[in-house]
């Protein structure tokens, strides 16, 4: 704080940013296509999340039984297609 600001004068200007701007990442081309998904299960006791086809028999965090898990969402899994052969 400056003395002028404390006495009710003009507020100070903002301090200019000294960090360099981050360079933008180029777009990445992928040859992946959707291959189904995994179900995300959430333990209603402690909030533990896991992505599997079935919930675990026992929560590894709080030891709650399988019936204490609820379906939380789905994760889209992708498989990479093989690259086309290169012409020689």
DRENTIPA-764090 format. One line per field, with one value per residue: residue in three letters; x, y, z of N, C-alpha, C, O in turn. Coordinates in nm, 4 decimals. Each point is the difference from the previous one (the first is absolute). Layout:
<nodes>
rest = c(Ala,...)
nx = c(X,...)
ny = c(Y,...)
nz = c(Z,...)
cax = c(X,...)
cay = c(Y,...)
caz = c(Z,...)
cx = c(X,...)
cy = c(Y,...)
cz = c(Z,...)
ox = c(X,...)
oy = c(Y,...)
oz = c(Z,...)
</nodes>
This chain:
<nodes>
rest = c(Unk,Unk,Unk,Unk,Unk,Unk,Unk,Unk,Unk,Unk,Unk,Unk,Unk,Unk,Unk,Unk,Unk,Unk,Unk,Unk,Unk,Unk,Unk,Unk,Unk,Unk,Unk,Unk,Unk,Unk,Unk,Unk,Unk,Unk,Unk,Unk,Unk,Unk,Unk,Unk,Unk,Unk,Unk,Unk,Unk,Unk,Unk,Unk,Unk,Unk,Unk,Unk,Unk,Unk,Unk,Unk,Unk,Unk,Unk,Unk,Unk,Unk,Unk,Unk,Unk,Unk,Unk,Unk,Unk,Unk,Unk,Unk,Unk,Unk,Unk,Unk,Unk,Unk,Unk,Unk,Unk,Unk,Unk,Unk,Unk,Unk,Unk,Unk)
nx = c(0.0841,-0.1530,0.1882,0.1030,0.1224,0.2090,0.1315,0.0105,0.2162,0.1374,-0.1914,0.0846,0.1845,-0.1372,0.0022,0.1641,-0.1323,0.0476,-0.1984,0.1598,-0.0443,-0.1888,0.1881,-0.0552,-0.1463,0.1904,-0.1172,-0.1132,0.1612,-0.2228,0.1253,-0.0682,-0.0170,-0.1884,0.0609,-0.1182,-0.1136,0.1142,-0.0378,-0.1170,0.1708,-0.2135,0.2046,-0.1715,0.1321,0.1028,-0.1544,0.0264,0.1910,-0.1844,0.1990,-0.2210,0.0840,0.1787,-0.1945,0.1270,0.1394,0.2099,-0.1370,0.0897,-0.1837,-0.1965,0.0953,-0.0223,-0.1949,0.0139,-0.0817,0.2127,-0.0060,0.1017,-0.1929,0.2166,0.0665,0.0179,0.1048,0.0424,-0.0834,0.2111,-0.0968,0.1983,-0.0731,-0.0484,0.2141,-0.0778,-0.0750,0.2023,-0.0612,-0.0063)
ny = c(-0.1181,0.0943,0.1219,-0.0122,-0.1834,-0.0041,0.1101,-0.2082,-0.0469,0.1140,-0.0852,-0.1304,0.0633,-0.0619,-0.1655,0.1286,-0.0498,-0.1272,-0.0665,-0.1553,0.1289,-0.0740,-0.1232,0.1137,-0.1049,-0.0886,0.0845,-0.0910,-0.0434,-0.0064,-0.1771,0.1747,-0.2092,0.1188,-0.0013,0.1875,-0.1380,0.1667,-0.1906,0.1899,-0.1056,0.0228,0.0393,-0.1414,-0.1808,-0.1213,-0.1220,-0.1762,0.0764,-0.0856,-0.0431,-0.0284,-0.2036,-0.0589,0.0179,0.1637,-0.1757,0.0643,0.1167,0.0659,0.1077,-0.0222,-0.0769,0.1896,-0.0440,-0.2126,-0.1146,-0.0130,-0.1781,0.1966,-0.0490,-0.0241,-0.1960,0.1569,-0.1983,0.2068,-0.1989,0.0672,-0.0400,-0.0648,0.1734,-0.2030,0.0106,0.1913,-0.1743,-0.0450,0.1987,-0.1872)
nz = c(0.0000,-0.1304,-0.0077,-0.2008,-0.0267,0.0826,-0.1423,-0.0764,0.0198,-0.1355,-0.0798,0.1606,-0.1112,-0.1673,0.1489,-0.0827,-0.1730,0.1783,0.0785,-0.0243,-0.1788,0.0976,-0.0105,-0.1843,0.1346,-0.0779,-0.1720,0.1709,-0.1501,0.0124,0.0480,0.1253,0.0784,-0.0245,0.2191,-0.0110,0.1326,0.0959,0.1071,-0.0028,0.0989,0.0730,0.0867,0.0297,-0.0040,-0.1612,-0.1087,0.1356,-0.0968,-0.0959,-0.0985,0.0341,-0.0377,0.1235,0.1088,0.0839,-0.0041,-0.0517,0.1332,-0.1973,-0.0649,-0.1114,-0.1886,-0.1202,0.1012,-0.0747,0.1759,0.0728,-0.1374,-0.0501,-0.1066,-0.0577,-0.0831,-0.1601,-0.0179,-0.0725,-0.0542,0.0318,-0.1971,0.0770,-0.1241,-0.0855,0.0687,-0.0879,-0.1217,0.0865,-0.0837,-0.1234)
cax = c(-0.0841,0.0749,-0.0532,-0.1107,-0.1164,-0.0472,-0.0626,-0.1207,0.0309,-0.0217,0.0479,0.1131,-0.0314,0.0332,0.1362,-0.0034,0.0338,0.1392,0.0182,-0.0204,-0.1205,0.0254,-0.0211,-0.1138,0.0362,-0.0648,-0.1017,0.0540,-0.0886,0.0004,-0.0849,-0.0688,-0.1451,-0.0589,-0.0040,-0.0814,0.0358,0.0064,-0.0905,0.0661,-0.0743,0.0350,-0.0361,-0.0832,0.0499,0.1195,0.0176,0.0996,-0.0448,0.0751,-0.0578,-0.0007,-0.1300,-0.0739,0.0653,0.0813,-0.0716,0.0200,0.0672,0.1359,0.0230,-0.0778,-0.0414,-0.1447,-0.0354,-0.0316,-0.1328,0.0087,0.0470,-0.1024,0.0539,0.0280,0.0080,0.0722,0.1201,0.0110,0.1299,0.0292,0.1059,0.0688,-0.0027,0.1356,0.0365,-0.0034,0.1359,0.0638,0.0381,0.1449)
cay = c(0.1181,0.1253,0.1021,0.0653,-0.0881,0.0008,0.1291,0.0134,0.0494,-0.0872,-0.1358,-0.0427,-0.0819,-0.1401,-0.0390,-0.0691,-0.1426,-0.0203,-0.1328,-0.0091,-0.0774,-0.1385,-0.0248,-0.0871,-0.1321,-0.0327,-0.1045,-0.1332,-0.0845,-0.1396,-0.0869,-0.0831,0.0018,-0.0523,-0.1455,-0.0358,0.0786,-0.0592,0.0615,0.0543,-0.0325,0.0870,-0.0494,0.1028,0.0225,0.0858,0.0738,-0.0644,-0.0224,-0.0975,-0.0232,-0.1433,-0.0503,-0.0277,0.0629,-0.0950,-0.0711,0.0786,0.1280,-0.0043,0.1107,-0.0075,-0.1400,-0.0174,-0.1125,0.0288,0.0607,0.1416,0.0735,0.0414,0.0382,0.1433,0.0484,-0.0869,0.0537,-0.0415,-0.0612,-0.0013,-0.0884,0.0597,-0.0782,-0.0133,0.0960,-0.0590,-0.0305,0.1081,-0.0336,-0.0005)
caz = c(0.0000,-0.0032,0.0904,-0.0699,0.0072,0.1391,0.0289,-0.0795,-0.1333,-0.1150,0.0244,-0.0820,-0.1162,0.0183,-0.0323,-0.1286,-0.0003,-0.0390,-0.0573,-0.1439,-0.0308,-0.0375,-0.1437,-0.0265,-0.0474,-0.1269,0.0087,-0.0217,-0.0797,0.0410,-0.0802,0.0979,-0.0108,0.1218,0.0091,0.1155,0.1166,0.1321,0.0968,0.1178,0.1219,0.1135,0.1326,0.0636,0.1353,0.0038,-0.1250,-0.0865,-0.1376,-0.0782,-0.1335,-0.0282,-0.0452,0.1236,0.1150,0.0765,0.1061,0.1218,-0.0258,0.0538,0.0929,0.1242,0.0181,-0.0180,-0.0871,-0.1396,-0.0130,0.0352,-0.1171,-0.0946,-0.1302,0.0025,-0.1378,-0.0925,-0.0624,-0.1394,-0.0264,-0.1431,-0.0471,-0.1142,-0.1219,-0.0546,-0.1044,-0.1343,-0.0500,-0.0743,-0.1370,-0.0156)
cx = c(0.0882,-0.0662,-0.1187,-0.1276,-0.0584,-0.0741,-0.1227,0.0231,-0.0326,0.0513,0.1136,-0.0486,0.0383,0.1439,-0.0032,0.0441,0.1423,0.0232,-0.0257,-0.1279,0.0388,-0.0219,-0.1178,0.0501,-0.0677,-0.1015,0.0625,-0.1011,0.0110,-0.0875,-0.0679,-0.1503,-0.0589,-0.0093,-0.0856,0.0425,0.0040,-0.0982,0.0827,-0.0906,0.0504,-0.0470,-0.0787,0.0466,0.1153,0.0246,0.1048,-0.0603,0.0865,-0.0741,0.0167,-0.1352,-0.0913,0.0682,0.0853,-0.0825,0.0066,0.0735,0.1405,0.0289,-0.0705,-0.0547,-0.1508,-0.0241,-0.0394,-0.1337,-0.0015,0.0561,-0.1181,0.0672,0.0114,0.0026,0.0712,0.1204,0.0045,0.1419,0.0209,0.1111,0.0625,-0.0062,0.1427,0.0231,-0.0066,0.1427,0.0533,0.0391,0.1514,0.0411)
cy = c(0.1237,0.1003,0.0723,-0.0836,0.0001,0.1289,0.0250,0.0534,-0.1034,-0.1410,-0.0354,-0.0824,-0.1438,-0.0260,-0.0769,-0.1457,-0.0175,-0.1366,0.0037,-0.0785,-0.1411,-0.0176,-0.0949,-0.1316,-0.0264,-0.1122,-0.1339,-0.0817,-0.1422,-0.0790,-0.1001,0.0108,-0.0626,-0.1527,-0.0456,0.0825,-0.0834,0.0736,0.0504,-0.0266,0.0878,-0.0649,0.1106,0.0307,0.1006,0.0791,-0.0570,-0.0263,-0.1055,-0.0224,-0.1468,-0.0382,-0.0276,0.0727,-0.1021,-0.0652,0.0771,0.1281,-0.0049,0.1106,-0.0229,-0.1393,-0.0216,-0.1125,0.0498,0.0724,0.1481,0.0850,0.0345,0.0370,0.1521,0.0589,-0.1009,0.0737,-0.0531,-0.0497,-0.0028,-0.0990,0.0629,-0.0943,-0.0130,0.1034,-0.0666,-0.0274,0.1158,-0.0488,0.0059,0.0333)
cz = c(0.0000,0.0929,-0.0626,0.0073,0.1411,0.0335,-0.0871,-0.1385,-0.1063,0.0316,-0.0959,-0.1175,0.0294,-0.0398,-0.1317,0.0142,-0.0502,-0.0613,-0.1499,-0.0250,-0.0429,-0.1495,-0.0185,-0.0571,-0.1339,0.0207,-0.0351,-0.0778,0.0511,-0.0942,0.0944,-0.0229,0.1258,-0.0034,0.1172,0.1192,0.1259,0.0898,0.1175,0.1188,0.1130,0.1288,0.0697,0.1416,-0.0005,-0.1282,-0.0927,-0.1376,-0.0658,-0.1311,-0.0343,-0.0550,0.1192,0.1151,0.0758,0.1105,0.1312,-0.0382,0.0593,0.1011,0.1336,0.0297,-0.0069,-0.0998,-0.1396,-0.0161,0.0378,-0.1138,-0.0887,-0.1313,-0.0043,-0.1399,-0.0862,-0.0547,-0.1416,-0.0234,-0.1504,-0.0293,-0.1221,-0.1184,-0.0516,-0.1106,-0.1366,-0.0477,-0.0837,-0.1378,-0.0111,-0.1407)
ox = c(0.1065,-0.1149,-0.0959,-0.1092,-0.1218,-0.0924,-0.0544,-0.0944,-0.0769,0.1112,0.0047,-0.1060,0.0793,0.0557,-0.0797,0.0799,0.0351,0.1037,-0.0855,-0.0308,0.1038,-0.0975,-0.0206,0.0883,-0.1178,0.0149,0.0782,-0.1159,0.1099,-0.0938,0.0051,-0.0510,0.0661,-0.0318,0.0224,0.0713,-0.0521,-0.0210,0.0887,-0.1167,0.1200,-0.1144,0.0497,-0.0441,-0.0018,0.0835,0.0302,-0.1136,0.1217,-0.1224,0.1104,-0.0930,-0.1216,0.1211,-0.0264,-0.0989,-0.0960,0.0946,0.0153,0.0998,0.0633,-0.0672,-0.0506,0.0827,-0.0222,-0.0152,-0.1018,0.0256,-0.0948,0.1171,-0.0968,-0.0308,0.0203,-0.0009,-0.0184,0.0961,-0.0917,0.0898,-0.0693,0.0317,0.0809,-0.0907,0.0342,0.0929,-0.0735,0.0446,0.0635,0.1193)
oy = c(0.0036,-0.0175,0.0347,0.0545,0.0020,-0.0010,0.1104,0.0441,-0.0936,-0.0159,0.0476,-0.0625,-0.0282,0.0681,-0.0927,-0.0339,0.0534,-0.0234,0.0745,-0.0929,-0.0212,0.0510,-0.0914,-0.0031,0.0315,-0.0839,-0.0105,-0.0121,-0.0536,0.0527,-0.1212,0.1023,-0.0824,-0.0600,-0.1090,0.0992,-0.1114,0.1203,-0.0703,0.0393,0.0248,-0.0443,0.1117,0.0985,0.0973,0.0904,0.0608,-0.0463,-0.0021,0.0112,-0.0456,0.0806,0.0167,0.0211,-0.1199,0.0570,0.0008,-0.0041,-0.0331,-0.0072,0.0011,-0.0198,-0.0983,-0.0242,0.1194,0.0832,0.0665,0.1189,-0.0775,0.0377,0.0717,0.1180,-0.1144,0.1223,-0.1197,0.0751,-0.0329,-0.0204,0.0558,-0.1185,0.0907,0.0355,-0.1175,0.0712,0.0663,-0.1137,0.0907,0.0038)
oz = c(0.0616,0.0406,0.0690,0.0156,0.0175,0.0814,0.0018,-0.0656,0.0217,0.0504,-0.1134,0.0055,0.0898,-0.0862,-0.0141,0.0873,-0.1052,-0.0620,-0.0480,0.0746,-0.0627,-0.0552,0.0799,-0.0856,-0.0169,0.0888,-0.0945,0.0394,0.0144,-0.0598,-0.0212,-0.0458,0.0631,-0.1026,0.0527,-0.0153,0.0048,-0.0156,0.0483,0.0006,0.0116,0.0109,0.0140,0.0592,0.0753,-0.0004,-0.1027,-0.0105,0.0187,-0.0064,-0.0298,-0.0041,-0.0103,-0.0052,-0.0095,0.0461,0.0771,-0.0787,0.1176,0.0717,0.1055,0.1012,0.0540,-0.0879,-0.0205,-0.0894,-0.0192,0.0191,-0.0124,-0.0028,0.0252,-0.0169,0.0405,-0.0134,-0.0224,0.0165,-0.0753,0.0817,-0.0851,0.0108,0.0195,-0.0752,-0.0135,0.0382,-0.0731,-0.0158,0.0539,-0.0301)
</nodes>
